Amino acid sequence: MKDSRKIQVEINGVIFERMIETRMTLSDFIRHECGLTGTHVGCEHGVCGACTIHLNGQAIRSCIMYAVQAHGQKVTTVEGLSQPDGTLHPLQQAFKNQNGLQCGFCTPGMLMTCTAYLEEKSDPTEQEIREVISGNICRCTGYQGIVNATLEIANNKSTNGGA
Amino acid sequence: MKPAAFKYHDPSSVEEALQILAEKENSKILAGGQSLGPMLNFRYVMPDHLIDLNTVSTLDFIHFDDSIFSIGAMTRQRTLERNLELKKLCPIFSEALQWVGHYATRNRGTIGGSLSHLDPSSELPALCAAYDAKLVVRSVRGDRIIDFRDWGISFMTPNLEQDELLTEIKISPWHESHGYAFVEFSRRHGDFAIAGVGCLIALDSNQNIKRLAISIIGVASTPVRLFEAEKAVIGNRLHEDLIAHLDHEISLLEASNDAQTTGIYRKKIASTLLRRAINKATQRAHQSLK
């Protein structure tokens, strides 16, 4: 007898109700049960950062959390960053401007980490940005474009007085 | 890379969790999941029962009463990093927590989980060692209070019976003016520490050492305090011979070779870090006296 539960998880404002095995990871739930494949699975042990999503506004690793633990909670994935009409989140636009991605595999995790961080600190220094993305590996870019993109937002926020 | 099947339990109280822990064989407690999650995914552990403490709301707290911090076992590392009272009275926590995992893992990781997992490179056990923390452990059979020096039995094995749960950590901040420092070394930022040193130091008006706590991680199989050397240097002024005393106690630690590095290397790194930590802490002690 498989240990299963019916869960309801709000993802990007939409409630998903599914019957799943309790050992299903949140990343697998998001990708396979909910069809939101923007969240990527790299190492499946919490170190690469590709699976990073927001749980109740906080950046967390979805690969080492179980879907049952998200029952009744609010999740945001990379798909939830852009507007319904397709307008990119300012950080996504900055990634585009600053060559912040090549293959794009790490990108959702980078975006989710940085957007969560920018909510807490709107004007981080380059060193602080490097520190915060130290939990996200990128094999392509050498990180500079990602840092530049985040700095672009940081500077905009400080020059526009938080607009 | 998927866990073996388990029966998932979501107790809503500590009592319920203890009951399940007592009744079900081959059960594991799920706290922050940042260490256990990987182990489950690798099938390094395959419990029949997983007891999720995230549904127990009463274990996430930081209280400061009668000059003692009482910290619930499910308190997130992030909460510890940011708590203003803790920052003010035990600033070594903020300094050490920068080294714990990464930004996202600290949002879930807990102090109770870290202490119970007891990885020899963990930073939070180093702090509890420096403060002689008292750990409250509960089971259906009753409660115990364990001094941190009695917590680490052996490699990743704390002083916990199968049916026991760590629920609370009590820390007494140093009231006297003092300095602090936590330093660690790894080859890449965020890797498990090869060695780390936590230091609390108080000086008297003649700049002699009045009180000292040095804890070392990454070297021995459990976190250690340099109790003997600390006692020997009290009353003296900080200088190289004194540090040699502390160094000597490090050299006596049993450090094994592993896939990452040798025991000798870990001890050498610990010696260097000891100097950095004690110098930084002493500087801060001077500043606090002004």
Contacts between the chains, C-beta under 8 A, distances in Angstrom:
chain1	res1	chain2	res2	distance
A	2	B	5	6.6
A	3	B	5	6.4
A	3	B	6	6.8
A	3	B	7	5.0
A	3	B	8	5.8
A	5	B	8	7.1
A	21	B	5	7.1
A	22	B	6	7.0
A	22	B	7	7.6
A	22	B	8	3.6
A	22	B	50	7.7
A	23	B	2	7.0
A	23	B	3	4.6
A	23	B	4	7.5
A	23	B	5	5.6
A	23	B	6	6.1
A	23	B	8	7.6
A	23	B	40	7.9
A	25	B	2	7.3
A	25	B	3	8.0
A	25	B	41	7.4
A	28	B	2	7.8
A	44	B	1	4.3
A	44	B	38	8.0
A	44	B	41	5.2
A	45	B	1	7.8
A	45	B	37	7.2
A	45	B	38	3.6
A	45	B	41	5.7
A	45	B	42	6.8
A	46	B	34	5.8
A	46	B	37	6.1
A	46	B	38	5.6
A	46	B	105	6.2
A	47	B	102	8.0
A	49	B	102	7.4
A	49	B	104	6.8
A	52	B	104	5.4
A	55	B	107	7.9
A	58	B	78	7.7
A	58	B	107	4.5
A	59	B	103	6.4
A	59	B	104	4.4
A	59	B	107	6.2
A	60	B	104	5.5
A	60	B	107	5.2
A	60	B	108	5.4
A	61	B	34	7.4
A	61	B	37	7.7
A	61	B	104	5.6
A	61	B	105	6.6
A	61	B	108	7.4
A	63	B	37	7.5
A	63	B	41	7.2
A	64	B	33	5.3
A	64	B	34	6.3
A	64	B	37	2.8
A	64	B	38	6.1
A	64	B	41	6.8
A	65	B	33	6.0
A	65	B	37	6.9
A	65	B	108	7.2
A	66	B	8	7.2
A	66	B	33	7.9
A	68	B	8	5.8
A	68	B	10	7.4
A	68	B	52	7.9
A	69	B	33	7.9
A	69	B	52	6.5
A	69	B	54	6.0
A	113	B	103	6.5
A	113	B	104	6.3
A	117	B	103	6.7
A	131	B	103	7.8
A	131	B	189	8.0
A	132	B	103	4.9
A	134	B	102	6.0
A	134	B	103	7.8
A	134	B	189	5.4
A	134	B	190	5.1
A	135	B	101	7.4
A	135	B	102	2.7
A	135	B	103	5.6
A	135	B	104	5.6
A	135	B	105	6.8
A	135	B	190	6.5
